[in-house]
Amino acid sequence: QVQLVESGGGLVQAGGSLRLSCAASGRTFSTYDMGWFRQAPGKEREFVARITWRDGNRAYADSVKGRFTISRDYTKNTVYLQMNSLKPEDTAVYYCAAWPSGTTQYDWGQGTQVTVSS
């Protein structure tokens, strides 16, 4: 059973940076994508970024391109989301997800709150 544990959220001023971490366990992820989604109050959960575990291929939402970077560490089975130039509209609960590549069979972490003050 896949387990995903996020950390690194918090309160930051606009223009600041945060790094989220997601520690994954429970299986081998060589055929998986892993990524980040977020959900702001009153809004639906939306895609932020993903990375293919096998080859490191990355994709980003247009709203975070050039500001956020997703990466992975094989040795720690951990995925990171480096968030720079944060804006108040980035405020949301951020969820780590893992899914078999080419599917939408998501496993979710518990979420971590990111709050950006203006």
C-alpha positions, 0 to 999 in steps of 0.5 A, a space after each residue: 500500500 502506497 504511503 505518502 507523507 508531506 512536509 514543509 508547508 507554512 506561512 510565507 510572505 509574498 515573494 518568498 520561498 518554500 520547499 515541500 517534501 513528499 516521502 513515499 513508501 509501500 512499493 517500487 515507484 519505477 513505473 509511476 508518476 509522482 506530483 503535486 496538486 493543490 486545493 484552495 478554499 472554495 475551489 477544486 483540486 488542481 494540478 501543479 506539477 508532476 515528474 516521471 520517476 523513471 526518466 525524470 520527465 517534468 510537467 507544470 501548470 502554466 500558473 507555476 511555470 518558471 517559479 516552481 521546480 519539482 525534483 526527486 531523490 531516488 535514494 530517499 524515495 522522496 519528491 520535492 517541490 521548490 516554490 519560489 516567488 510565491 504569490 497570495 494566489 498560491 495559498 492552498 493545501 498542497 497534496 502529494 500524489 502517486 499514480 501508475 504512469 498513464 493512469 489516473 489511479 491516484 494515491 494521496 498524501 494528507 496534505 500540507 497547508 501553504 499560506 502566502 501573505 500579501 
